[in-house]
Amino acid sequence: MTLEQKQEMLNKLEEAIYSGVMEIEFSDRKIKYRSVKDMKSLIKTLKNELNPLQKKSNTIVPTYKKGL
């Protein structure tokens, strides 16, 4: 899949989520997703593939215990 195709799929997925649609038409086929969770997972994957050098934020939250 080319970068252009990945970008097109990303755009269509985001548009579908915002409009509440679970099915998108891509190139020569229709794709029906089972859940929004699946769609969001694919969006995350596509964004990582399109921007591999994008800085990922690693937030560390410390926790403390009294030790009693």
mmCIF file of the N, C-alpha and C atoms, coordinates in Angstrom:
data_MODEL
# 
_entry.id   MODEL 
# 
loop_
_atom_site.group_PDB 
_atom_site.id 
_atom_site.type_symbol 
_atom_site.label_atom_id 
_atom_site.label_alt_id 
_atom_site.label_comp_id 
_atom_site.label_asym_id 
_atom_site.label_entity_id 
_atom_site.label_seq_id 
_atom_site.pdbx_PDB_ins_code 
_atom_site.Cartn_x 
_atom_site.Cartn_y 
_atom_site.Cartn_z 
_atom_site.occupancy 
_atom_site.B_iso_or_equiv 
_atom_site.pdbx_formal_charge 
_atom_site.auth_seq_id 
_atom_site.auth_comp_id 
_atom_site.auth_asym_id 
_atom_site.auth_atom_id 
_atom_site.pdbx_PDB_model_num 
ATOM 1   N N  . MET A 1 1  ? 0.849   -1.163 0.000  1.00 0.00 ? 1  MET A N  1 
ATOM 2   C CA . MET A 1 1  ? 0.000   0.000  0.000  1.00 0.00 ? 1  MET A CA 1 
ATOM 3   C C  . MET A 1 1  ? 0.905   1.239  0.000  1.00 0.00 ? 1  MET A C  1 
ATOM 4   N N  . THR A 1 2  ? 0.647   2.153  -0.898 1.00 0.00 ? 2  THR A N  1 
ATOM 5   C CA . THR A 1 2  ? 1.472   3.358  -1.003 1.00 0.00 ? 2  THR A CA 1 
ATOM 6   C C  . THR A 1 2  ? 1.121   4.354  0.102  1.00 0.00 ? 2  THR A C  1 
ATOM 7   N N  . LEU A 1 3  ? 1.987   5.335  0.275  1.00 0.00 ? 3  LEU A N  1 
ATOM 8   C CA . LEU A 1 3  ? 1.731   6.364  1.278  1.00 0.00 ? 3  LEU A CA 1 
ATOM 9   C C  . LEU A 1 3  ? 0.456   7.139  0.969  1.00 0.00 ? 3  LEU A C  1 
ATOM 10  N N  . GLU A 1 4  ? 0.208   7.377  -0.306 1.00 0.00 ? 4  GLU A N  1 
ATOM 11  C CA . GLU A 1 4  ? -1.003  8.091  -0.708 1.00 0.00 ? 4  GLU A CA 1 
ATOM 12  C C  . GLU A 1 4  ? -2.249  7.294  -0.355 1.00 0.00 ? 4  GLU A C  1 
ATOM 13  N N  . GLN A 1 5  ? -2.195  5.990  -0.579 1.00 0.00 ? 5  GLN A N  1 
ATOM 14  C CA . GLN A 1 5  ? -3.334  5.129  -0.249 1.00 0.00 ? 5  GLN A CA 1 
ATOM 15  C C  . GLN A 1 5  ? -3.556  5.075  1.260  1.00 0.00 ? 5  GLN A C  1 
ATOM 16  N N  . LYS A 1 6  ? -2.465  5.016  2.015  1.00 0.00 ? 6  LYS A N  1 
ATOM 17  C CA . LYS A 1 6  ? -2.586  5.004  3.470  1.00 0.00 ? 6  LYS A CA 1 
ATOM 18  C C  . LYS A 1 6  ? -3.188  6.312  3.972  1.00 0.00 ? 6  LYS A C  1 
ATOM 19  N N  . GLN A 1 7  ? -2.749  7.432  3.390  1.00 0.00 ? 7  GLN A N  1 
ATOM 20  C CA . GLN A 1 7  ? -3.291  8.729  3.791  1.00 0.00 ? 7  GLN A CA 1 
ATOM 21  C C  . GLN A 1 7  ? -4.775  8.831  3.447  1.00 0.00 ? 7  GLN A C  1 
ATOM 22  N N  . GLU A 1 8  ? -5.143  8.324  2.277  1.00 0.00 ? 8  GLU A N  1 
ATOM 23  C CA . GLU A 1 8  ? -6.547  8.330  1.863  1.00 0.00 ? 8  GLU A CA 1 
ATOM 24  C C  . GLU A 1 8  ? -7.391  7.482  2.823  1.00 0.00 ? 8  GLU A C  1 
ATOM 25  N N  . MET A 1 9  ? -6.878  6.313  3.188  1.00 0.00 ? 9  MET A N  1 
ATOM 26  C CA . MET A 1 9  ? -7.604  5.441  4.108  1.00 0.00 ? 9  MET A CA 1 
ATOM 27  C C  . MET A 1 9  ? -7.735  6.109  5.479  1.00 0.00 ? 9  MET A C  1 
ATOM 28  N N  . LEU A 1 10 ? -6.675  6.746  5.935  1.00 0.00 ? 10 LEU A N  1 
ATOM 29  C CA . LEU A 1 10 ? -6.714  7.453  7.219  1.00 0.00 ? 10 LEU A CA 1 
ATOM 30  C C  . LEU A 1 10 ? -7.776  8.544  7.195  1.00 0.00 ? 10 LEU A C  1 
ATOM 31  N N  . ASN A 1 11 ? -7.802  9.325  6.134  1.00 0.00 ? 11 ASN A N  1 
ATOM 32  C CA . ASN A 1 11 ? -8.800  10.396 6.015  1.00 0.00 ? 11 ASN A CA 1 
ATOM 33  C C  . ASN A 1 11 ? -10.222 9.842  6.030  1.00 0.00 ? 11 ASN A C  1 
ATOM 34  N N  . LYS A 1 12 ? -10.445 8.761  5.293  1.00 0.00 ? 12 LYS A N  1 
ATOM 35  C CA . LYS A 1 12 ? -11.780 8.170  5.223  1.00 0.00 ? 12 LYS A CA 1 
ATOM 36  C C  . LYS A 1 12 ? -12.198 7.571  6.563  1.00 0.00 ? 12 LYS A C  1 
ATOM 37  N N  . LEU A 1 13 ? -11.253 6.950  7.266  1.00 0.00 ? 13 LEU A N  1 
ATOM 38  C CA . LEU A 1 13 ? -11.557 6.380  8.570  1.00 0.00 ? 13 LEU A CA 1 
ATOM 39  C C  . LEU A 1 13 ? -11.941 7.465  9.570  1.00 0.00 ? 13 LEU A C  1 
ATOM 40  N N  . GLU A 1 14 ? -11.170 8.540  9.596  1.00 0.00 ? 14 GLU A N  1 
ATOM 41  C CA . GLU A 1 14 ? -11.468 9.638  10.518 1.00 0.00 ? 14 GLU A CA 1 
ATOM 42  C C  . GLU A 1 14 ? -12.827 10.262 10.196 1.00 0.00 ? 14 GLU A C  1 
ATOM 43  N N  . GLU A 1 15 ? -13.076 10.444 8.918  1.00 0.00 ? 15 GLU A N  1 
ATOM 44  C CA . GLU A 1 15 ? -14.366 11.004 8.491  1.00 0.00 ? 15 GLU A CA 1 
ATOM 45  C C  . GLU A 1 15 ? -15.525 10.086 8.898  1.00 0.00 ? 15 GLU A C  1 
ATOM 46  N N  . ALA A 1 16 ? -15.328 8.787  8.735  1.00 0.00 ? 16 ALA A N  1 
ATOM 47  C CA . ALA A 1 16 ? -16.373 7.823  9.084  1.00 0.00 ? 16 ALA A CA 1 
ATOM 48  C C  . ALA A 1 16 ? -16.664 7.846  10.576 1.00 0.00 ? 16 ALA A C  1 
ATOM 49  N N  . ILE A 1 17 ? -15.627 7.891  11.389 1.00 0.00 ? 17 ILE A N  1 
ATOM 50  C CA . ILE A 1 17 ? -15.824 7.920  12.841 1.00 0.00 ? 17 ILE A CA 1 
ATOM 51  C C  . ILE A 1 17 ? -16.593 9.161  13.250 1.00 0.00 ? 17 ILE A C  1 
ATOM 52  N N  . TYR A 1 18 ? -16.213 10.307 12.708 1.00 0.00 ? 18 TYR A N  1 
ATOM 53  C CA . TYR A 1 18 ? -16.873 11.556 13.082 1.00 0.00 ? 18 TYR A CA 1 
ATOM 54  C C  . TYR A 1 18 ? -18.322 11.620 12.611 1.00 0.00 ? 18 TYR A C  1 
ATOM 55  N N  . SER A 1 19 ? -18.623 10.897 11.555 1.00 0.00 ? 19 SER A N  1 
ATOM 56  C CA . SER A 1 19 ? -20.002 10.915 11.064 1.00 0.00 ? 19 SER A CA 1 
ATOM 57  C C  . SER A 1 19 ? -20.814 9.716  11.566 1.00 0.00 ? 19 SER A C  1 
ATOM 58  N N  . GLY A 1 20 ? -20.187 8.823  12.338 1.00 0.00 ? 20 GLY A N  1 
ATOM 59  C CA . GLY A 1 20 ? -20.906 7.700  12.930 1.00 0.00 ? 20 GLY A CA 1 
ATOM 60  C C  . GLY A 1 20 ? -21.130 6.533  11.990 1.00 0.00 ? 20 GLY A C  1 
ATOM 61  N N  . VAL A 1 21 ? -20.323 6.418  10.959 1.00 0.00 ? 21 VAL A N  1 
ATOM 62  C CA . VAL A 1 21 ? -20.472 5.354  9.971  1.00 0.00 ? 21 VAL A CA 1 
ATOM 63  C C  . VAL A 1 21 ? -19.458 4.251  10.253 1.00 0.00 ? 21 VAL A C  1 
ATOM 64  N N  . MET A 1 22 ? -19.861 3.004  10.111 1.00 0.00 ? 22 MET A N  1 
ATOM 65  C CA . MET A 1 22 ? -18.979 1.866  10.361 1.00 0.00 ? 22 MET A CA 1 
ATOM 66  C C  . MET A 1 22 ? -18.470 1.228  9.071  1.00 0.00 ? 22 MET A C  1 
ATOM 67  N N  . GLU A 1 23 ? -18.808 1.803  7.939  1.00 0.00 ? 23 GLU A N  1 
ATOM 68  C CA . GLU A 1 23 ? -18.424 1.232  6.648  1.00 0.00 ? 23 GLU A CA 1 
ATOM 69  C C  . GLU A 1 23 ? -17.837 2.325  5.776  1.00 0.00 ? 23 GLU A C  1 
ATOM 70  N N  . ILE A 1 24 ? -16.702 2.026  5.138  1.00 0.00 ? 24 ILE A N  1 
ATOM 71  C CA . ILE A 1 24 ? -16.099 2.996  4.221  1.00 0.00 ? 24 ILE A CA 1 
ATOM 72  C C  . ILE A 1 24 ? -15.880 2.345  2.869  1.00 0.00 ? 24 ILE A C  1 
ATOM 73  N N  . GLU A 1 25 ? -15.845 3.169  1.862  1.00 0.00 ? 25 GLU A N  1 
ATOM 74  C CA . GLU A 1 25 ? -15.564 2.705  0.514  1.00 0.00 ? 25 GLU A CA 1 
ATOM 75  C C  . GLU A 1 25 ? -14.157 3.155  0.179  1.00 0.00 ? 25 GLU A C  1 
ATOM 76  N N  . PHE A 1 26 ? -13.303 2.184  -0.122 1.00 0.00 ? 26 PHE A N  1 
ATOM 77  C CA . PHE A 1 26 ? -11.907 2.473  -0.395 1.00 0.00 ? 26 PHE A CA 1 
ATOM 78  C C  . PHE A 1 26 ? -11.511 1.797  -1.695 1.00 0.00 ? 26 PHE A C  1 
ATOM 79  N N  . SER A 1 27 ? -11.024 2.582  -2.625 1.00 0.00 ? 27 SER A N  1 
ATOM 80  C CA . SER A 1 27 ? -10.621 2.099  -3.953 1.00 0.00 ? 27 SER A CA 1 
ATOM 81  C C  . SER A 1 27 ? -11.750 1.300  -4.592 1.00 0.00 ? 27 SER A C  1 
ATOM 82  N N  . ASP A 1 28 ? -11.562 -0.009 -4.694 1.00 0.00 ? 28 ASP A N  1 
ATOM 83  C CA . ASP A 1 28 ? -12.535 -0.842 -5.389 1.00 0.00 ? 28 ASP A CA 1 
ATOM 84  C C  . ASP A 1 28 ? -13.345 -1.729 -4.445 1.00 0.00 ? 28 ASP A C  1 
ATOM 85  N N  . ARG A 1 29 ? -13.300 -1.432 -3.150 1.00 0.00 ? 29 ARG A N  1 
ATOM 86  C CA . ARG A 1 29 ? -14.008 -2.308 -2.208 1.00 0.00 ? 29 ARG A CA 1 
ATOM 87  C C  . ARG A 1 29 ? -14.635 -1.505 -1.072 1.00 0.00 ? 29 ARG A C  1 
ATOM 88  N N  . LYS A 1 30 ? -15.600 -2.151 -0.417 1.00 0.00 ? 30 LYS A N  1 
ATOM 89  C CA . LYS A 1 30 ? -16.212 -1.577 0.774  1.00 0.00 ? 30 LYS A CA 1 
ATOM 90  C C  . LYS A 1 30 ? -15.688 -2.347 1.977  1.00 0.00 ? 30 LYS A C  1 
ATOM 91  N N  . ILE A 1 31 ? -15.399 -1.615 3.024  1.00 0.00 ? 31 ILE A N  1 
ATOM 92  C CA . ILE A 1 31 ? -14.886 -2.235 4.239  1.00 0.00 ? 31 ILE A CA 1 
ATOM 93  C C  . ILE A 1 31 ? -15.838 -1.893 5.373  1.00 0.00 ? 31 ILE A C  1 
ATOM 94  N N  . LYS A 1 32 ? -16.326 -2.932 6.055  1.00 0.00 ? 32 LYS A N  1 
ATOM 95  C CA . LYS A 1 32 ? -17.226 -2.730 7.185  1.00 0.00 ? 32 LYS A CA 1 
ATOM 96  C C  . LYS A 1 32 ? -16.477 -3.149 8.448  1.00 0.00 ? 32 LYS A C  1 
ATOM 97  N N  . TYR A 1 33 ? -16.378 -2.227 9.394  1.00 0.00 ? 33 TYR A N  1 
ATOM 98  C CA . TYR A 1 33 ? -15.669 -2.492 10.635 1.00 0.00 ? 33 TYR A CA 1 
ATOM 99  C C  . TYR A 1 33 ? -16.637 -2.950 11.706 1.00 0.00 ? 33 TYR A C  1 
ATOM 100 N N  . ARG A 1 34 ? -16.146 -3.787 12.620 1.00 0.00 ? 34 ARG A N  1 
ATOM 101 C CA . ARG A 1 34 ? -16.991 -4.337 13.677 1.00 0.00 ? 34 ARG A CA 1 
ATOM 102 C C  . ARG A 1 34 ? -17.237 -3.344 14.802 1.00 0.00 ? 34 ARG A C  1 
ATOM 103 N N  . SER A 1 35 ? -16.245 -2.481 15.046 1.00 0.00 ? 35 SER A N  1 
ATOM 104 C CA . SER A 1 35 ? -16.398 -1.541 16.152 1.00 0.00 ? 35 SER A CA 1 
ATOM 105 C C  . SER A 1 35 ? -15.572 -0.283 15.901 1.00 0.00 ? 35 SER A C  1 
ATOM 106 N N  . VAL A 1 36 ? -15.905 0.751  16.647 1.00 0.00 ? 36 VAL A N  1 
ATOM 107 C CA . VAL A 1 36 ? -15.137 1.996  16.579 1.00 0.00 ? 36 VAL A CA 1 
ATOM 108 C C  . VAL A 1 36 ? -13.737 1.745  17.121 1.00 0.00 ? 36 VAL A C  1 
ATOM 109 N N  . LYS A 1 37 ? -13.623 0.840  18.077 1.00 0.00 ? 37 LYS A N  1 
ATOM 110 C CA . LYS A 1 37 ? -12.322 0.483  18.638 1.00 0.00 ? 37 LYS A CA 1 
ATOM 111 C C  . LYS A 1 37 ? -11.389 -0.052 17.544 1.00 0.00 ? 37 LYS A C  1 
ATOM 112 N N  . ASP A 1 38 ? -11.912 -0.909 16.672 1.00 0.00 ? 38 ASP A N  1 
ATOM 113 C CA . ASP A 1 38 ? -11.115 -1.427 15.551 1.00 0.00 ? 38 ASP A CA 1 
ATOM 114 C C  . ASP A 1 38 ? -10.672 -0.292 14.630 1.00 0.00 ? 38 ASP A C  1 
ATOM 115 N N  . MET A 1 39 ? -11.581 0.631  14.381 1.00 0.00 ? 39 MET A N  1 
ATOM 116 C CA . MET A 1 39 ? -11.279 1.752  13.493 1.00 0.00 ? 39 MET A CA 1 
ATOM 117 C C  . MET A 1 39 ? -10.200 2.649  14.110 1.00 0.00 ? 39 MET A C  1 
ATOM 118 N N  . LYS A 1 40 ? -10.323 2.916  15.402 1.00 0.00 ? 40 LYS A N  1 
ATOM 119 C CA . LYS A 1 40 ? -9.342  3.769  16.078 1.00 0.00 ? 40 LYS A CA 1 
ATOM 120 C C  . LYS A 1 40 ? -7.975  3.096  16.125 1.00 0.00 ? 40 LYS A C  1 
ATOM 121 N N  . SER A 1 41 ? -7.966  1.799  16.286 1.00 0.00 ? 41 SER A N  1 
ATOM 122 C CA . SER A 1 41 ? -6.709  1.049  16.290 1.00 0.00 ? 41 SER A CA 1 
ATOM 123 C C  . SER A 1 41 ? -6.013  1.159  14.936 1.00 0.00 ? 41 SER A C  1 
ATOM 124 N N  . LEU A 1 42 ? -6.788  1.039  13.867 1.00 0.00 ? 42 LEU A N  1 
ATOM 125 C CA . LEU A 1 42 ? -6.225  1.170  12.524 1.00 0.00 ? 42 LEU A CA 1 
ATOM 126 C C  . LEU A 1 42 ? -5.753  2.599  12.268 1.00 0.00 ? 42 LEU A C  1 
ATOM 127 N N  . ILE A 1 43 ? -6.480  3.580  12.757 1.00 0.00 ? 43 ILE A N  1 
ATOM 128 C CA . ILE A 1 43 ? -6.068  4.981  12.615 1.00 0.00 ? 43 ILE A CA 1 
ATOM 129 C C  . ILE A 1 43 ? -4.713  5.180  13.283 1.00 0.00 ? 43 ILE A C  1 
ATOM 130 N N  . LYS A 1 44 ? -4.561  4.646  14.484 1.00 0.00 ? 44 LYS A N  1 
ATOM 131 C CA . LYS A 1 44 ? -3.298  4.779  15.211 1.00 0.00 ? 44 LYS A CA 1 
ATOM 132 C C  . LYS A 1 44 ? -2.158  4.121  14.432 1.00 0.00 ? 44 LYS A C  1 
ATOM 133 N N  . THR A 1 45 ? -2.419  2.936  13.903 1.00 0.00 ? 45 THR A N  1 
ATOM 134 C CA . THR A 1 45 ? -1.417  2.219  13.121 1.00 0.00 ? 45 THR A CA 1 
ATOM 135 C C  . THR A 1 45 ? -1.023  3.014  11.872 1.00 0.00 ? 45 THR A C  1 
ATOM 136 N N  . LEU A 1 46 ? -2.018  3.531  11.158 1.00 0.00 ? 46 LEU A N  1 
ATOM 137 C CA . LEU A 1 46 ? -1.732  4.299  9.946  1.00 0.00 ? 46 LEU A CA 1 
ATOM 138 C C  . LEU A 1 46 ? -0.947  5.561  10.262 1.00 0.00 ? 46 LEU A C  1 
ATOM 139 N N  . LYS A 1 47 ? -1.307  6.254  11.334 1.00 0.00 ? 47 LYS A N  1 
ATOM 140 C CA . LYS A 1 47 ? -0.572  7.467  11.720 1.00 0.00 ? 47 LYS A CA 1 
ATOM 141 C C  . LYS A 1 47 ? 0.877   7.145  12.046 1.00 0.00 ? 47 LYS A C  1 
ATOM 142 N N  . ASN A 1 48 ? 1.111   6.031  12.730 1.00 0.00 ? 48 ASN A N  1 
ATOM 143 C CA . ASN A 1 48 ? 2.487   5.621  13.046 1.00 0.00 ? 48 ASN A CA 1 
ATOM 144 C C  . ASN A 1 48 ? 3.274   5.277  11.787 1.00 0.00 ? 48 ASN A C  1 
ATOM 145 N N  . GLU A 1 49 ? 2.623   4.652  10.814 1.00 0.00 ? 49 GLU A N  1 
ATOM 146 C CA . GLU A 1 49 ? 3.300   4.296  9.567  1.00 0.00 ? 49 GLU A CA 1 
ATOM 147 C C  . GLU A 1 49 ? 3.575   5.534  8.707  1.00 0.00 ? 49 GLU A C  1 
ATOM 148 N N  . LEU A 1 50 ? 2.668   6.495  8.743  1.00 0.00 ? 50 LEU A N  1 
ATOM 149 C CA . LEU A 1 50 ? 2.853   7.701  7.937  1.00 0.00 ? 50 LEU A CA 1 
ATOM 150 C C  . LEU A 1 50 ? 3.865   8.663  8.553  1.00 0.00 ? 50 LEU A C  1 
ATOM 151 N N  . ASN A 1 51 ? 3.999   8.649  9.871  1.00 0.00 ? 51 ASN A N  1 
ATOM 152 C CA . ASN A 1 51 ? 4.924   9.541  10.565 1.00 0.00 ? 51 ASN A CA 1 
ATOM 153 C C  . ASN A 1 51 ? 5.812   8.734  11.511 1.00 0.00 ? 51 ASN A C  1 
ATOM 154 N N  . PRO A 1 52 ? 6.711   7.926  10.970 1.00 0.00 ? 52 PRO A N  1 
ATOM 155 C CA . PRO A 1 52 ? 7.498   7.048  11.836 1.00 0.00 ? 52 PRO A CA 1 
ATOM 156 C C  . PRO A 1 52 ? 8.432   7.804  12.784 1.00 0.00 ? 52 PRO A C  1 
ATOM 157 N N  . LEU A 1 53 ? 8.792   9.024  12.444 1.00 0.00 ? 53 LEU A N  1 
ATOM 158 C CA . LEU A 1 53 ? 9.708   9.785  13.281 1.00 0.00 ? 53 LEU A CA 1 
ATOM 159 C C  . LEU A 1 53 ? 8.993   10.686 14.273 1.00 0.00 ? 53 LEU A C  1 
ATOM 160 N N  . GLN A 1 54 ? 7.670   10.642 14.250 1.00 0.00 ? 54 GLN A N  1 
ATOM 161 C CA . GLN A 1 54 ? 6.895   11.480 15.149 1.00 0.00 ? 54 GLN A CA 1 
ATOM 162 C C  . GLN A 1 54 ? 7.226   11.114 16.588 1.00 0.00 ? 54 GLN A C  1 
ATOM 163 N N  . LYS A 1 55 ? 7.491   12.140 17.362 1.00 0.00 ? 55 LYS A N  1 
ATOM 164 C CA . LYS A 1 55 ? 7.875   11.920 18.749 1.00 0.00 ? 55 LYS A CA 1 
ATOM 165 C C  . LYS A 1 55 ? 6.676   11.432 19.551 1.00 0.00 ? 55 LYS A C  1 
ATOM 166 N N  . LYS A 1 56 ? 6.855   10.324 20.214 1.00 0.00 ? 56 LYS A N  1 
ATOM 167 C CA . LYS A 1 56 ? 5.788   9.773  21.040 1.00 0.00 ? 56 LYS A CA 1 
ATOM 168 C C  . LYS A 1 56 ? 6.004   10.267 22.466 1.00 0.00 ? 56 LYS A C  1 
ATOM 169 N N  . SER A 1 57 ? 4.937   10.680 23.100 1.00 0.00 ? 57 SER A N  1 
ATOM 170 C CA . SER A 1 57 ? 5.077   11.163 24.468 1.00 0.00 ? 57 SER A CA 1 
ATOM 171 C C  . SER A 1 57 ? 4.957   9.997  25.429 1.00 0.00 ? 57 SER A C  1 
ATOM 172 N N  . ASN A 1 58 ? 5.948   9.859  26.249 1.00 0.00 ? 58 ASN A N  1 
ATOM 173 C CA . ASN A 1 58 ? 5.920   8.845  27.298 1.00 0.00 ? 58 ASN A CA 1 
ATOM 174 C C  . ASN A 1 58 ? 5.757   9.573  28.613 1.00 0.00 ? 58 ASN A C  1 
ATOM 175 N N  . THR A 1 59 ? 4.580   9.495  29.167 1.00 0.00 ? 59 THR A N  1 
ATOM 176 C CA . THR A 1 59 ? 4.299   10.152 30.420 1.00 0.00 ? 59 THR A CA 1 
ATOM 177 C C  . THR A 1 59 ? 4.473   9.161  31.553 1.00 0.00 ? 59 THR A C  1 
ATOM 178 N N  . ILE A 1 60 ? 5.271   9.538  32.503 1.00 0.00 ? 60 ILE A N  1 
ATOM 179 C CA . ILE A 1 60 ? 5.512   8.688  33.661 1.00 0.00 ? 60 ILE A CA 1 
ATOM 180 C C  . ILE A 1 60 ? 4.843   9.358  34.856 1.00 0.00 ? 60 ILE A C  1 
ATOM 181 N N  . VAL A 1 61 ? 3.994   8.609  35.517 1.00 0.00 ? 61 VAL A N  1 
ATOM 182 C CA . VAL A 1 61 ? 3.295   9.131  36.682 1.00 0.00 ? 61 VAL A CA 1 
ATOM 183 C C  . VAL A 1 61 ? 3.781   8.348  37.903 1.00 0.00 ? 61 VAL A C  1 
ATOM 184 N N  . PRO A 1 62 ? 4.489   9.017  38.792 1.00 0.00 ? 62 PRO A N  1 
ATOM 185 C CA . PRO A 1 62 ? 4.996   8.291  39.964 1.00 0.00 ? 62 PRO A CA 1 
ATOM 186 C C  . PRO A 1 62 ? 3.873   8.009  40.971 1.00 0.00 ? 62 PRO A C  1 
ATOM 187 N N  . THR A 1 63 ? 4.016   6.908  41.663 1.00 0.00 ? 63 THR A N  1 
ATOM 188 C CA . THR A 1 63 ? 3.088   6.589  42.751 1.00 0.00 ? 63 THR A CA 1 
ATOM 189 C C  . THR A 1 63 ? 3.910   6.382  44.013 1.00 0.00 ? 63 THR A C  1 
ATOM 190 N N  . TYR A 1 64 ? 3.332   6.727  45.119 1.00 0.00 ? 64 TYR A N  1 
ATOM 191 C CA . TYR A 1 64 ? 4.034   6.653  46.394 1.00 0.00 ? 64 TYR A CA 1 
ATOM 192 C C  . TYR A 1 64 ? 3.212   5.828  47.377 1.00 0.00 ? 64 TYR A C  1 
ATOM 193 N N  . LYS A 1 65 ? 3.924   5.083  48.216 1.00 0.00 ? 65 LYS A N  1 
ATOM 194 C CA . LYS A 1 65 ? 3.293   4.316  49.280 1.00 0.00 ? 65 LYS A CA 1 
ATOM 195 C C  . LYS A 1 65 ? 4.047   4.623  50.577 1.00 0.00 ? 65 LYS A C  1 
ATOM 196 N N  . LYS A 1 66 ? 3.325   4.609  51.659 1.00 0.00 ? 66 LYS A N  1 
ATOM 197 C CA . LYS A 1 66 ? 3.950   4.864  52.951 1.00 0.00 ? 66 LYS A CA 1 
ATOM 198 C C  . LYS A 1 66 ? 4.797   3.668  53.386 1.00 0.00 ? 66 LYS A C  1 
ATOM 199 N N  . GLY A 1 67 ? 4.464   2.519  52.917 1.00 0.00 ? 67 GLY A N  1 
ATOM 200 C CA . GLY A 1 67 ? 5.232   1.331  53.268 1.00 0.00 ? 67 GLY A CA 1 
ATOM 201 C C  . GLY A 1 67 ? 4.853   0.751  54.622 1.00 0.00 ? 67 GLY A C  1 
ATOM 202 N N  . LEU A 1 68 ? 3.707   1.132  55.107 1.00 0.00 ? 68 LEU A N  1 
ATOM 203 C CA . LEU A 1 68 ? 3.284   0.593  56.416 1.00 0.00 ? 68 LEU A CA 1 
ATOM 204 C C  . LEU A 1 68 ? 2.497   -0.664 56.256 1.00 0.00 ? 68 LEU A C  1 
# 
